[in-house]
Amino acid sequence: MSQDAIVILREDHKEVRALFREFEKSTTTESRKGTIVSKVIELLTVHTYIENEVMYPEVRRLLPDLEDDVLESYEEHHVADVLVMELAAMKPSDERFTAKTTVLIENVRHHMDEEEDDWFPKVREGLGRTQLRELGAQLLEAKKRAPRSPAQPSALKKAVDAVVS
């Protein structure tokens, strides 16, 4: 049975939250923090890509009353994209690596909480099971072509579009 879009996005959130918790453990070594942040960067790059390319445009088209929510989400993604691009160029030993990662974590947690507590229920109510499954299939397809690094052309284009538009 196919998964609906909200289930897919929640699973992504769950995976990212687990990495955040591991990063925040005081016993996590500098080397492990670097590995965790690399994985977070990959997951967030894919996740923001599929939301920006599939989920947000479709919700915006199908549920125009959620326009303000979608626009806010684009801006929250932009902030995360900037932090991710900066972190991708840093080493765990850099003075501001942990501080910058902490700011990323705080921003992304806020965004995920807002989506899960406010936005997802509105989308689920407005779209229904069939449309959410169709969106889920589109999200899974988009994941296959999504950039894995903020330096990949499609990820850079997304970041530039966010600044210019």
N, C-alpha and C positions, 0 to 999 in steps of 0.2 A: 504494500500500500504506500502510495506517495505521501510525502510529508508536506504539510502546508508551510507557507513562507514564514510564519511567526515561529513555528517549531524549529525551523532551520536557524533562524536568527537567534533564538533563545539558546540553542546548542552552542553557537559561536560565542555568545556572551558567557556561557558557563565555562567554556574552555579558557577564555581570556581571564575571567575572574580567578580561576584556579592558579594561573600563572602569576597574577597580581599578588595573591596570598603568599605564594612561594617566594616571590621577590621580597616581600615585606618581612619575612622571617629574619630575625636577627642573626640566625646561624648560617644564613645563605652566604657562601663565599663570593668574592669579587668575580671569579671566573664563572661561577654558576649564574650570577646576576647577568653577566654578559650574554650567556646562552639563553637565559629566560627572555631578556630584552630582544634578542634577535628573533626568537619565536613570536613574541608579542608583536613585533614590527611586521612580521610576515602575516600573522593572523589579522591584524588590524588593516593592513593594506588590502588583503582579500576582502575582508568584511565591508570596509567602507566602499570599495569598488562595487560590490554586488548591490549594496543598498543604494548608492548613488546612480548606478546604471540601470537598475531594474526596479527595486522596491519603491523608492521615492518618486520617480517619474510616473509609475503606474498608480500609486496611491493618489498622487496629485491629480492625475487625469480622472480617476474613478470616484474619488472622494474630495471634491473641491473645497469642502468645508475644513479640511485638514491642511490647507495651503500654508498657514502660519506655522504649524507644527513641522511640516516638511522643510520650510525655509530655515527654521531654527536648527533642525537636524543637519542640514547642509553646512551651516556655520560652525556647529560643534565638530563636524567632521573636518572642516578646514583647520580648526585649532589643533585637533589631534594630528592631522597630516603634517603641519608645521613642526610639531614636537617630534613626530616619528622621523621626519627627514633630518632633523638636527641630531637625534639620538643615533640614527644609522651611521652618522659620520664620527661618532664618539667611541672612546674605549671605556670600559668599566673603571679604569684607573683615573679617568678625567675627573677633576674636582667637582664638576656640576652634573655628572652622570646620574648619580642617585637622586639628586634634587630634581632634575629634569624628568626622570622616570616617575618620581612621586607626583609631580604636577600632571603628567600624562595619565597616570592611574586615577587621580582625583577627577580629572575632566571626563575620562572615558566611563568611569563608574557613574558619574552624574548622568551622562548621556544614556547609558544602558538602563539605569533606574527609571529615568523619564520615559524611555521607550516601553519598558516592561510594565510600568505602573499606570501610564496614562495613554500612550500612543497605541500600543498593541491592542488593548481592549477596544478602542475606537475603531481601529482597522478591522478587527475580527467582527465586530458588530456590523460594520458598514459593507463588508465584502462577502461574507459567507464562505462556506466550506469549499465549494467548487473553485471559486476565484482564487482563494488562498492556496489551493493545491496547484492550480495553474501557475501562480506566481512562484510557488516553491520550485516547480520544475524549471522555471526560468532562472531562478537564483542558482540552482545546482549547475545549470549549463554555464552561467556566467562565472561560477567558481572555477570552472575548467580553464577559462581563458584569462582569468584575473591575474594582474601582476602580483608577484610575491615579494617584491622589493620596491620601496619608494623611488628608486632610481630608474625603474623600468619606464619606458616611454608612456604607456597608458596611465601609470600612476602620476608621472610628472605632468601630463596633460590635465589630469583631474585637479591637481594642485594649482596649476596655472589658471584653469577655468574658474576655480573658486575665488582666486584673487581678482581676476578681470571682470567677472560677472557680478 
